[in-house]
């Protein structure tokens, strides 16, 4: 295993034992590792370690990783999923924000030559530079709940050549990412994420397979890069996403009221655009498809162009 960045002096995770002799999903082993290294679960990093080996294996299988793939993992914890990914992938880069876990990971991953360990905040890491020369990139992570949305959107909005991303996320967030129009979970995040990828739920993960046990259940989801473009990909992306965000900003209000309060466009302009797009101003945003928002975007652009020509 290679360490990408300089970190504190390595301490043994459990003295005298090799990684292969320790079951990293065992609560007893986890407790011993934490005790010997004077560690505690860090709430600020949303640390919840998996204690079900079957779930770890299923996540790795859902990641669809092969020898030709480079994998970027976020939040390895003790390296449980990292080891499963490394057994399948050509190269794994795993990013851990908690400096106190780095010496532990240097032990639990020490026998894996195809793993690079990076001590960094994934929200600040230039992963584009790290993966710039890679041809086949897949991403896998047991994401801390508090950074799920910015991490996923950060990956989606980047230009890294990913083909598939597999995340273990809070069940509510997973439902929002996969939601379809007209459902309670459907919102701006649904449209924004689905703009870039086809998203599918893989399997549910109960709270009881984590240590410590979270208050909510989780779900594993897969995101596959879109290969077929829809109407939303043929309009101005920045304006499209801006109108989506504005439309959902006040979910209980009508579309026209939410747009007029949050888009920066005059209400009269928006009414004209909605009329041109054949969308009722009294409808709520959760009833609109991405194609509907694309028509609205085109209508706003046409009105702006007409105004400049006068």
N, C-alpha and C positions, 0 to 999 in steps of 0.2 A: 504494500500500500504506500502511496506517496502522499506527502502532506504539502499542500500548495502554498500555505502561508505559515510563517514562523509562529509558534505558540508556546505555552508554558511547558516546563519540564514534565516529561511523561511520568505518571505514577501507575503502578500496577492496578488493574481493575479487580482481579482476584488473584492473589499471589500464587504462583506456581502452577497455574492452569492455562492451557491453551484454549483459544476460541472454540475449537471443535469439541472440546469436552464440556462446554457450558451451553445449556439451553437458554438462550436469551429471552425466551418468552415465559420462563419460569418465574413466578412471583418470588420464590426463595432466592434464586440467582440474582434477580433484579435488586432485591432488598440487600443482598450481600455486597453487590457492586456499589450501591449507593452508600452503604455504611463504610466500606473499606476506603472509599474515596471521599468521604465526608460530604456527600451530595444530598440534595433534597429536590423534590419536584418543584420546578420553577413556574409559579403561576403566571409570571409576566411573559413567559415563553409558551404558555399553553401546553405544557408537557403532559402527555398521557401515553404511556407505553403499551403496546399490544401484548397480551399474554395468551393469545390463542394462535398456535403455530399454523393451524389450518387456514386462518384468516390471512396470515402473512403470505402463505403459499398462494392462496387464491388471488391476492392483490398482484403478486408477481406474475401469475399466469394471465390475469386480465391486462397487464401492461404489454403483453405480446412482444416481449423483448427477445432478440436473437443475437447471434455472434457478430452480426454486421452493425449493430446499433450502439450508439453512445447514449447513455442514460444520465440525465440530471435528476438527482433526488434532493428533496428539500426536507430538512428536519429528520435526520436519521435516528435520533434518540440514542439507543445503545448499539445500533447497527443491525437490528434484526432483519428489516426489509432489505437493507443494503446488501447483506450476504446473499439473499435470494436473487436479487437483481444481478449481482456480480457473477453468480453461477450461470447466468443466461447471456449476459451482455458482453460486448467486446471491451467497453470502457464504461466506468461509472464515476461520475463526479457527485459527491454528496456534500451538501452545504448545511452547516450547523452554526447557529448564532451563539449558542451558549459555550463560552470559553471553558467552563468547568467540565464539559463533556468531552472536550478534545482529547485529553490524555486517556480517557476511557476508550474512546473510539480508536485511538492509536493502538490499543491493545486488542479490542474485539475484532478489528479489521486487519490486523498485522500480517496475516497470511495471505492476503488478497492483493496480488500485484497489479490488478486492473482497476483498483479503486483509488481515486484522488480525493482527499479530504480537505475541505475549505472551511475555515472559520470566518463566517461573514453573515451579514444581514441580507437575505435574498432580495429584499426590496431596494437595497443599495448596490448590490453586486452587478457588475457589468457582465452578465452572462452571455450577452451577444458576442463580446470579445472572446470569452472562453470557448464558445461553440462555433466561432466563425468559420472554421475550416472543416467542420463535421458535415457529412453528407446525409446521415440518417440519425435524427435526434428524437428520443422519446423521453418523456418526463414522468416521474412517479413520485408521489409524496403522501404521507400521512400528515395533512396540513393542520397546523394549529388553527383553531376556529377563528381567532381574532384577526388573522391575516388572509383568510381564504379568498375573499373577493379581490383585494388588490394584487395578490400573487397570481391568481388565475387570469385576471384581465391583463396584467403586466406581460405574461407569457403570450396571450392571444394577440395583443397589440404589437408585439415585437416582430422582428423580421427573421427570427431564428427558424431554421428549416425543420420544424417538428412535424412528425407525421401522426403522433398519438400522445395523449397525456392521460394519465390515470391518477385520480385523486381520491383519498379517503377524506370525506368532509362531513360536517354536521348535516343531518338528514334534511333539515329545513332548507339549508342552502342548496343542497343537491336537488331538491324538488323545485326550487326557484330556477336553477340553471336549466333543468330539463322541461320546464313548464310550457304548455301550449296556450294559445289565446282563449280567453273566456274562463280560465281557472283562477282560483284564489292566489296561487303561487306565482302566476305570470306577471312579469314586470319588466322594468328597464334592463335589469341584469339578464333576464331570459333572452331578450332581443339582442342585446349587445354581445353576449357570449355566443349565441347561435348565429350571429353575423359571421363569425370566424370559423366555427366548428359545428359538426354534428355531435350532439351530446346524448349519451344514453346511460341510464342507471344499470350497474352491473349486479350488485347484491347489497342487501342491508347488513349492517354491522351493529349488534346490540351493545349498549353501554357496558355491560358486564364483562366484555373481553378486553377492557382497558385497566391499567393501573397508573394512577388512581382512576376510579370509576367516574366518568363525567355525568352530568345531569341529563343528557340527551343522547339519543341513538345517532348513529352515523350511517352513511351510505358510500359505496364506492361507485364513482362515475368515470366514464371514459369520454374523451373528447378527441374526435378525429378531424383532421384538417379538411375543410370543405373543398370539394373538387368541382362541384356544380354551382354556378352562380345564379342568384335570384335577382329580382328587380332592385333589391336594396344594394346590390353590388355595382349597379350601373348608374347610380346617382352620386351626389357629393357625400362622401362618408362622414366628414366632420359635421356637416349640417344635419344629416340623417340622425346621427347619434345624439346631437344636441336636442333635436325635436323629440326624440324618444325619451330622453331624460326629462325634458320639460313636461311632456305629456303625462308622465307618471309621478311627477313631483308632488301632486296633490291627488291621490288616488280617489278620494271621495267626491272630488269635484268633476264637473263635465270637462270634456276635452278642451273646449274653447277657453274655459276659465283657467284651467291648469296651464295651457300653452301661453295665454296672454300674460299670465303672472310670472312665468319662468323662462320664456324663450327670448325675450328682448324685442319681439316684433309687436307692432301695434295690433290691437284687436281687429280692426277693420281689414288689415292685410291678411291676417290669419283666417278671417271669415271668408274672404275671397279665395284664399288658397284651399280651404276645406271644401268650398263649393266646387272649385275646379277639379279637385280630387275625388269628388262625389262621396264625401265623408260627412256624416251628420255632426254638427258642432255640439249637439247635446249628448253624444255617446261618451262613454268612459274609455280611457286608454286601453284597459285590459281586453277590450273587444277587438282591438286592431291587430292585424298581422303585420309582419315586417314589410310585406308588399304594400299595405295601406300607408304605412309611414314613408315608404319610398315614393309613392304617388304624391303625398303631401309635400315631401322635400322638393320634388320636381316642380310642383305648383308654386312653391315659395320662390324657387330660383327663377322661374319664368316671370313672375310678378316683379322681381327685382330687376331683371333684364329689361322688361318693358318700361319700368320706371326710369331707367338710365337712358333709354332711347328717346324719351319725351323731352 
